[in-house]
Amino acid sequence: MVDKPNKIPDSILPILIVDDDPSVTASLALLLKQAGYASQSVSSPAEALRSIESKPYSMVLQDLNFSRQTSGEEGLRLLGEIKARKPRLPVVLITAWGSIELAVQGVRAGASDFITKPWTHQQILQAVRTALGLAEAQSSKPANKVPTREELDAHYEFKEMVGTDPKLLRVLELIGRIAATDASVLITGESGTGKELIAEAIHRNSHRKAAPLVKVNLGGIPAQLFESEMFGHVKGAFTDAKQDRKGRFEMADSGTIFLDEIGDLDASAQVKLLRVLQDRTYEVLGSSQTRTVDVRVVSATNRNLAEMVAHGQFREDLLYRLNLIAIHLPSLRERAGDIPLIAARFLENLAKVYRRSELSISESAMRWLQAQPWPGNIRQLRHVIERALLVSGKDVLEREDFELMMAMDARAEVQEESQDALPQVGAMTLDDIERAMILKALKHHDGNISRVAEALGLSRAALYRRFEKFGIKP
């Protein structure tokens, strides 16, 4: 993107500090100076508005409370005035922990982020770097132009992401722009669309790529083990703690942590996760020593978190902590033109696995694949191709091979339904019936945990607890 004439680069623009406490402004100014940022301080909303009208700034660090007012209303009004005058100017709010609701209102009104008091130097600098990085990424966005796959591959490493559909290319372009920042990313999309691959691409194209990418399936962690799994424990912290154990956050220090199925967290785990995302600090279970962590957070879900917030099932402040950047993956049926490329990649991998070098799909079969709805998306497509390959034994898969396999699956389902009448009273316990239904649902949905949980009316976390209870290994 071409800069406007006489535009001062963001790197040398000062940061505006707005706070009525001289000790706070002096402390922030010194911290920013030591980190290489210029700054200017003002003590009132009126001064702040005059200042942003008279000279350019790279961002604003703004307290929510001024003078005698502690309701935050004056700070929210100032935020609104700043965004009305300078819509693209990043604003990071500073507030007390007890005023997080105010901060959430501020994010709704356009603030980039919020920091709670008492803040640490690391929190301030990370918030500043992230806000400036996102502003720079936003300014580099091409105006209504979708880059070509060749252009993207020339600048970024996206070899695992197959496709040329404009919807996918827009996602990849966004990843390329924001990967270099430390902004938290929330990836949404249907099950099987490749959310984990997106997380890997973000990490691979970031400055943290040499550090670990730690993947955590939150749906598979029982609530009572959340702290031990995420933050670690010391020997003797509980009955089975035979030795010290590192938590996932410690493993991911300096790198990226990928929190899959974030929508499955229960209320208590949400509070604990919010704390570490807010302060970048945590305590190992069984220890009173506070530890700090430097980590980028990428999360994913196929659930509608906004709806969960509306129903009181997910914390709004946690949602805003997780989705500084939101990435939505299109379903496979929305980019059916990519199916030949994706199928070719699958065949290439299957040829190595089964040592069959000349595998292909006929044109009519490919058109058939492109016409299917694919509720399980890319994961389901791979499963169908592999099963057709094994069932047919052919090197060139035809349409009838796929149709025959699907017909066999349909007949098997009908037969299962006809044979699965309820047992006689006394023949099975409720636990026996529950276990049998879970196994049946796993088979019916080809092991897709999200769809099994939905079919049984359970959350993924509740389903995993039943796996543990009944000794089921999905």
C-alpha positions as CSV (number, residue, x, y, z in Angstrom):
1,M,0.0,0.0,0.0
2,V,1.4,3.4,-1.0
3,D,1.8,5.9,1.9
4,K,0.0,9.2,1.7
5,P,2.2,12.2,1.0
6,N,4.1,13.6,4.0
7,K,3.0,10.7,6.2
8,I,5.3,10.3,9.2
9,P,6.2,6.6,9.8
10,D,4.4,5.1,12.8
11,S,7.8,4.0,14.2
12,I,8.7,7.7,15.0
13,L,5.3,9.0,16.0
14,P,4.9,9.5,19.7
15,I,2.4,7.7,22.0
16,L,-0.1,9.9,23.8
17,I,-0.5,9.1,27.5
18,V,-3.8,10.3,29.1
19,D,-4.0,10.1,32.9
20,D,-4.6,12.6,35.6
21,D,-2.0,11.0,38.0
22,P,1.4,12.6,37.4
23,S,3.2,9.6,38.9
24,V,1.5,7.3,36.4
25,T,2.3,9.4,33.4
26,A,5.9,9.8,34.5
27,S,6.3,6.1,35.0
28,L,4.8,5.2,31.7
29,A,6.8,7.8,29.8
30,L,10.0,6.5,31.3
31,L,9.1,2.9,30.5
32,L,8.2,3.8,26.9
33,K,11.5,5.8,26.5
34,Q,13.6,2.9,27.7
35,A,11.8,0.7,25.1
36,G,12.6,3.2,22.3
37,Y,9.2,4.9,22.1
38,A,8.6,8.7,22.2
39,S,5.6,9.9,24.2
40,Q,3.6,12.9,25.3
41,S,1.4,13.1,28.4
42,V,-1.8,15.0,29.1
43,S,-3.9,15.0,32.2
44,S,-7.5,15.6,31.0
45,P,-9.9,14.5,28.2
46,A,-10.0,18.1,26.9
47,E,-6.2,18.2,26.6
48,A,-6.2,14.8,24.9
49,L,-8.7,15.9,22.2
50,R,-6.8,19.2,21.6
51,S,-3.5,17.2,21.3
52,I,-4.7,14.6,18.8
53,E,-6.2,17.4,16.6
54,S,-2.9,19.3,16.6
55,K,-0.4,16.5,15.9
56,P,-0.2,12.8,14.8
57,Y,0.3,10.0,17.3
58,S,0.9,6.3,16.8
59,M,-1.5,5.3,19.6
60,V,-3.1,6.4,22.8
61,L,-2.7,4.9,26.3
62,Q,-5.7,6.1,28.2
63,D,-6.9,5.7,31.8
64,L,-10.7,5.2,32.2
65,N,-11.1,7.3,35.4
66,F,-10.3,11.0,35.8
67,S,-10.3,13.4,38.7
68,R,-13.2,12.9,41.0
69,Q,-15.1,10.5,38.7
70,T,-14.5,6.8,39.1
71,S,-17.5,5.5,37.1
72,G,-15.5,5.4,33.9
73,E,-18.1,7.4,32.0
74,E,-15.7,10.3,31.3
75,G,-13.1,7.9,30.0
76,L,-15.7,6.1,27.7
77,R,-16.8,9.5,26.4
78,L,-13.2,10.4,25.6
79,L,-12.7,7.1,23.8
80,G,-15.8,7.8,21.7
81,E,-14.5,11.3,20.8
82,I,-11.1,9.9,19.9
83,K,-12.5,7.2,17.7
84,A,-14.9,9.7,16.1
85,R,-12.0,12.0,15.2
86,K,-9.3,9.4,14.4
87,P,-11.0,6.1,13.7
88,R,-7.8,4.3,12.9
89,L,-5.8,5.5,15.9
90,P,-5.3,2.6,18.3
91,V,-6.4,3.1,21.9
92,V,-5.4,0.9,24.8
93,L,-7.4,1.4,28.0
94,I,-6.0,1.2,31.5
95,T,-8.4,0.3,34.3
96,A,-8.6,-1.5,37.7
97,W,-9.3,-5.2,37.8
98,G,-12.7,-4.5,39.4
99,S,-13.7,-2.3,36.4
100,I,-13.2,-5.0,33.7
101,E,-16.9,-4.5,32.7
102,L,-16.0,-0.9,31.8
103,A,-13.0,-2.1,29.8
104,V,-15.3,-4.5,27.9
105,Q,-17.6,-1.6,27.1
106,G,-14.5,0.2,25.8
107,V,-13.6,-2.6,23.5
108,R,-17.1,-2.7,22.2
109,A,-16.7,1.1,21.5
110,G,-13.5,0.6,19.5
111,A,-10.6,0.2,22.0
112,S,-7.8,-2.1,20.7
113,D,-7.1,-3.7,24.1
114,F,-7.2,-3.1,27.9
115,I,-4.8,-3.4,30.7
116,T,-5.7,-3.8,34.4
117,K,-4.0,-2.2,37.4
118,P,-1.6,-3.0,38.9
119,W,0.1,-3.5,35.6
120,T,3.6,-4.7,34.9
121,H,6.2,-3.4,32.5
122,Q,5.8,-6.5,30.4
123,Q,2.0,-6.0,30.1
124,I,2.3,-2.4,29.0
125,L,5.1,-3.1,26.4
126,Q,3.3,-6.2,25.0
127,A,0.0,-4.2,24.6
128,V,1.9,-1.4,22.9
129,R,3.8,-3.6,20.5
130,T,0.6,-5.6,19.7
131,A,-1.5,-2.4,19.1
132,L,1.2,-0.9,16.9
133,G,1.7,-4.1,15.0
134,L,-2.0,-4.5,14.3
135,A,-2.2,-0.9,13.2
136,E,0.7,-1.4,10.8
137,A,-0.9,-4.7,9.5
138,Q,-4.2,-2.9,9.0
139,S,-2.5,-0.1,7.1
140,S,-0.8,-2.6,4.8
141,K,-4.1,-4.3,3.8
142,P,-4.6,-4.2,0.0
143,A,-7.7,-2.2,-0.9
144,N,-10.3,-4.7,-2.2
145,K,-7.6,-6.8,-3.9
146,V,-7.3,-10.5,-3.4
147,P,-3.6,-11.5,-3.7
148,T,-2.8,-14.5,-5.9
149,R,-1.6,-17.7,-4.5
150,E,1.8,-17.1,-6.1
151,E,2.1,-13.7,-4.4
152,L,1.3,-15.2,-1.0
153,D,3.7,-18.1,-1.4
154,A,6.5,-15.7,-2.4
155,H,6.2,-13.9,1.0
156,Y,4.9,-16.5,3.4
157,E,5.2,-20.2,4.2
158,F,1.7,-21.7,3.5
159,K,2.7,-25.1,2.0
160,E,0.2,-27.1,4.2
161,M,-2.7,-24.9,3.2
162,V,-4.0,-26.2,-0.2
163,G,-6.3,-24.1,-2.4
164,T,-6.7,-21.0,-4.6
165,D,-10.3,-20.0,-3.8
166,P,-10.6,-16.3,-3.1
167,K,-12.2,-17.0,0.3
168,L,-9.1,-19.0,1.4
169,L,-6.7,-16.5,-0.1
170,R,-8.3,-13.7,1.9
171,V,-7.7,-15.8,5.1
172,L,-4.1,-16.5,4.1
173,E,-3.5,-12.8,3.4
174,L,-4.8,-11.9,6.8
175,I,-2.6,-14.5,8.4
176,G,0.4,-13.1,6.6
177,R,-0.3,-9.6,7.8
178,I,-0.9,-10.4,11.5
179,A,1.5,-13.3,12.0
180,A,4.4,-11.0,12.9
181,T,2.4,-9.4,15.7
182,D,1.7,-10.9,19.1
183,A,-2.1,-10.4,18.8
184,S,-4.3,-13.2,20.1
185,V,-6.2,-14.9,17.3
186,L,-9.6,-16.7,17.5
187,I,-10.2,-19.2,14.6
188,T,-13.8,-20.2,13.9
189,G,-15.3,-22.5,11.4
190,E,-17.1,-25.8,11.1
191,S,-15.5,-29.0,12.3
192,G,-13.0,-30.4,9.8
193,T,-12.2,-27.1,8.0
194,G,-8.5,-27.0,9.1
195,K,-8.4,-24.7,12.1
196,E,-5.3,-26.5,13.5
197,L,-3.5,-25.9,10.2
198,I,-4.3,-22.2,10.4
199,A,-2.8,-22.1,13.9
200,E,0.3,-23.8,12.6
201,A,0.6,-21.3,9.7
202,I,0.3,-18.4,12.1
203,H,3.1,-19.8,14.3
204,R,5.3,-20.8,11.3
205,N,5.2,-17.2,9.9
206,S,5.8,-15.4,13.2
207,H,8.9,-14.3,15.0
208,R,8.2,-17.1,17.5
209,K,8.6,-19.9,14.9
210,A,11.9,-21.2,16.5
211,A,10.1,-21.7,19.8
212,P,7.5,-24.4,20.6
213,L,3.9,-24.5,19.3
214,V,2.0,-26.3,22.1
215,K,-1.4,-27.7,21.1
216,V,-4.1,-28.2,23.8
217,N,-7.5,-29.8,23.2
218,L,-9.5,-28.2,26.0
219,G,-12.4,-30.5,25.4
220,G,-10.3,-33.4,26.4
221,I,-9.2,-32.0,29.8
222,P,-11.5,-32.8,32.7
223,A,-12.4,-29.7,34.8
224,Q,-10.7,-31.1,37.9
225,L,-7.4,-31.5,36.0
226,F,-7.4,-28.1,34.2
227,E,-5.0,-26.3,36.5
228,S,-2.6,-29.2,36.6
229,E,-2.6,-29.6,32.8
230,M,-2.3,-25.9,32.0
231,F,-0.1,-24.6,34.8
232,G,1.6,-27.7,36.0
233,H,2.0,-29.1,39.6
234,V,4.7,-29.8,42.1
235,K,5.3,-33.2,43.7
236,G,2.8,-33.8,46.5
237,A,0.3,-31.2,45.3
238,F,-2.4,-33.9,45.3
239,T,-2.6,-37.6,45.9
240,D,-1.3,-38.8,42.6
241,A,1.3,-36.1,42.1
242,K,4.3,-38.3,42.3
243,Q,6.7,-35.8,40.7
244,D,6.8,-32.2,39.4
245,R,5.1,-31.7,36.1
246,K,5.4,-28.8,33.6
247,G,2.1,-27.2,32.5
248,R,1.2,-26.4,28.9
249,F,1.9,-22.7,29.4
250,E,5.4,-23.3,30.7
251,M,6.0,-25.6,27.7
252,A,4.9,-22.8,25.3
253,D,7.0,-20.1,26.9
254,S,8.5,-17.8,24.2
255,G,6.3,-19.6,21.6
256,T,2.6,-20.1,20.8
257,I,-0.1,-22.0,22.6
258,F,-3.0,-23.3,20.6
259,L,-6.2,-23.7,22.6
260,D,-8.5,-25.9,20.6
261,E,-12.2,-26.2,21.5
262,I,-12.1,-23.1,23.6
263,G,-15.9,-23.0,23.8
264,D,-15.9,-26.2,25.9
265,L,-14.3,-24.5,29.0
266,D,-16.5,-24.4,32.1
267,A,-17.0,-21.3,34.1
268,S,-14.2,-21.9,36.7
269,A,-11.6,-22.7,34.0
270,Q,-12.6,-19.6,32.1
271,V,-11.7,-17.4,35.1
272,K,-8.3,-19.2,35.5
273,L,-7.5,-18.8,31.8
274,L,-8.6,-15.1,31.9
275,R,-6.1,-14.5,34.7
276,V,-3.1,-15.8,32.8
277,L,-4.1,-14.1,29.6
278,Q,-4.7,-10.8,31.5
279,D,-1.5,-10.7,33.6
280,R,0.7,-13.3,31.8
281,T,1.3,-14.8,35.2
282,Y,0.2,-18.1,36.9
283,E,0.9,-20.3,39.8
284,V,1.9,-23.9,39.6
285,L,-0.5,-26.1,41.5
286,G,0.9,-26.7,45.0
287,S,3.2,-23.7,44.9
288,S,2.7,-20.1,46.0
289,Q,5.4,-18.7,43.7
290,T,4.0,-16.6,40.8
291,R,5.6,-17.2,37.5
292,T,5.5,-15.1,34.3
293,V,5.0,-16.4,30.8
294,D,5.7,-14.9,27.3
295,V,3.3,-16.6,24.9
296,R,1.1,-15.9,22.0
297,V,-2.4,-17.3,22.3
298,V,-4.2,-18.8,19.3
299,S,-7.6,-20.4,20.0
300,A,-10.3,-22.2,17.9
301,T,-13.9,-23.3,18.2
302,N,-16.7,-24.4,16.0
303,R,-19.2,-22.9,18.4
304,N,-20.8,-19.5,18.3
305,L,-19.0,-17.7,21.3
306,A,-21.1,-14.6,20.9
307,E,-24.3,-16.6,21.4
308,M,-22.7,-18.3,24.4
309,V,-21.9,-14.9,25.9
310,A,-25.5,-13.8,25.4
311,H,-26.7,-16.9,27.2
312,G,-24.2,-16.5,30.1
313,Q,-22.1,-19.5,29.1
314,F,-18.9,-17.7,28.1
315,R,-17.2,-14.7,29.7
316,E,-17.3,-11.6,27.5
317,D,-14.1,-10.3,28.9
318,L,-12.4,-13.6,28.0
319,L,-13.8,-13.5,24.5
320,Y,-12.3,-10.0,23.9
321,R,-8.9,-11.3,25.3
322,L,-9.0,-14.1,22.8
323,N,-10.1,-12.4,19.6
324,L,-8.0,-9.3,19.0
325,I,-8.0,-10.9,15.5
326,A,-10.9,-13.2,14.3
327,I,-10.4,-15.6,11.4
328,H,-13.3,-17.5,10.0
329,L,-12.6,-20.5,7.8
330,P,-15.0,-21.1,4.9
331,S,-16.6,-24.6,4.7
332,L,-15.4,-27.0,2.0
333,R,-18.7,-26.6,0.1
334,E,-18.1,-22.8,0.0
335,R,-14.8,-23.5,-1.9
336,A,-15.7,-26.6,-3.9
337,G,-13.3,-25.4,-6.6
338,D,-10.4,-26.4,-4.3
339,I,-11.5,-30.0,-4.0
340,P,-9.4,-31.3,-6.9
341,L,-6.3,-29.7,-5.4
342,I,-7.1,-31.0,-1.9
343,A,-7.9,-34.5,-3.3
344,A,-4.6,-34.5,-5.3
345,R,-2.7,-33.8,-2.1
346,F,-4.5,-36.6,-0.2
347,L,-3.8,-39.0,-3.1
348,E,-0.1,-38.0,-3.0
349,N,0.1,-38.8,0.7
350,L,-1.9,-42.0,0.4
351,A,0.3,-43.2,-2.4
352,K,3.2,-43.1,0.0
353,V,1.4,-44.8,2.8
354,Y,0.0,-47.7,0.7
355,R,3.0,-47.8,-1.8
356,R,0.8,-47.3,-4.8
357,S,2.4,-44.7,-7.0
358,E,-0.2,-44.2,-9.7
359,L,-3.3,-43.0,-7.9
360,S,-5.9,-40.7,-9.5
361,I,-9.6,-39.7,-9.6
362,S,-11.5,-39.6,-12.9
363,E,-13.1,-36.4,-14.1
364,S,-16.7,-37.6,-13.5
365,A,-15.8,-38.8,-10.0
366,M,-14.2,-35.4,-9.2
367,R,-17.3,-33.6,-10.4
368,W,-19.3,-35.9,-8.1
369,L,-17.0,-35.0,-5.1
370,Q,-17.4,-31.3,-5.9
371,A,-21.2,-31.6,-5.8
372,Q,-21.4,-33.2,-2.3
373,P,-22.3,-31.1,0.8
374,W,-19.4,-32.3,3.0
375,P,-20.8,-31.6,6.4
376,G,-17.5,-32.9,7.8
377,N,-15.5,-30.7,5.4
378,I,-11.8,-31.6,4.6
379,R,-11.6,-34.3,7.3
380,Q,-14.6,-36.1,5.8
381,L,-13.2,-35.7,2.2
382,R,-10.0,-37.4,3.2
383,H,-11.8,-40.2,4.9
384,V,-14.1,-40.8,1.9
385,I,-11.2,-40.9,-0.5
386,E,-9.1,-43.3,1.6
387,R,-12.1,-45.7,2.1
388,A,-12.9,-45.6,-1.6
389,L,-9.3,-46.4,-2.4
390,L,-9.2,-49.4,0.0
391,V,-12.7,-50.8,-1.0
392,S,-12.2,-50.6,-4.7
393,G,-8.5,-51.6,-4.9
394,K,-8.2,-49.5,-8.1
395,D,-5.6,-47.0,-9.0
396,V,-8.1,-44.7,-10.8
397,L,-11.1,-44.0,-8.7
398,E,-14.4,-43.6,-10.5
399,R,-17.7,-42.1,-9.5
400,E,-19.3,-45.5,-9.0
401,D,-16.6,-46.4,-6.4
402,F,-17.6,-43.4,-4.3
403,E,-21.3,-44.0,-4.8
404,L,-21.0,-47.7,-4.0
405,M,-19.2,-46.9,-0.8
406,M,-21.8,-44.4,0.2
407,A,-24.6,-46.8,-0.5
408,M,-22.8,-49.5,1.6
409,D,-22.6,-47.0,4.5
410,A,-26.3,-46.0,4.1
411,R,-27.4,-49.7,4.2
412,A,-25.2,-50.3,7.2
413,E,-26.8,-47.4,9.0
414,V,-30.3,-48.7,8.2
415,Q,-29.4,-52.2,9.4
416,E,-28.0,-50.7,12.6
417,E,-31.2,-48.8,13.2
418,S,-33.4,-51.8,12.7
419,Q,-31.3,-54.0,14.9
420,D,-30.8,-51.5,17.7
421,A,-34.1,-51.8,19.5
422,L,-34.1,-51.2,23.3
423,P,-33.1,-54.3,25.3
424,Q,-35.4,-56.1,27.6
425,V,-35.8,-54.5,31.1
426,G,-33.1,-55.8,33.4
427,A,-30.8,-56.8,30.5
428,M,-28.7,-53.7,30.7
429,T,-28.0,-50.9,33.2
430,L,-28.3,-47.2,32.3
431,D,-24.5,-47.1,32.2
432,D,-24.5,-50.0,29.8
433,I,-27.0,-48.2,27.6
434,E,-25.1,-44.9,27.8
435,R,-21.8,-46.6,26.8
436,A,-23.5,-48.4,23.9
437,M,-25.0,-45.2,22.6
438,I,-21.7,-43.4,22.8
439,L,-20.0,-46.2,20.8
440,K,-22.8,-46.2,18.3
441,A,-22.6,-42.4,17.8
442,L,-18.8,-42.6,17.4
443,K,-19.2,-45.2,14.6
444,H,-22.0,-43.3,13.0
445,H,-20.0,-40.0,12.9
446,D,-16.7,-41.6,12.0
447,G,-15.1,-40.6,15.2
448,N,-15.9,-36.9,14.8
449,I,-16.0,-35.8,18.5
450,S,-17.9,-32.5,17.9
451,R,-20.7,-34.2,16.0
452,V,-20.9,-37.1,18.5
453,A,-21.3,-34.6,21.3
454,E,-23.9,-32.6,19.4
455,A,-25.9,-35.8,18.6
456,L,-25.9,-36.9,22.2
457,G,-26.8,-33.4,23.6
458,L,-23.5,-33.1,25.5
459,S,-20.6,-30.6,25.5
460,R,-17.3,-32.0,24.3
461,A,-16.0,-31.7,27.9
462,A,-18.9,-33.8,29.2
463,L,-18.4,-36.4,26.4
464,Y,-14.7,-36.7,27.3
465,R,-15.6,-37.3,30.9
466,R,-17.8,-40.2,29.8
467,F,-15.0,-41.5,27.7
468,E,-12.9,-41.6,30.9
469,K,-15.7,-43.1,32.9
470,F,-16.4,-45.9,30.5
471,G,-12.8,-46.5,29.4
472,I,-13.6,-45.5,25.8
473,K,-10.6,-44.5,23.6
474,P,-11.9,-42.5,20.6
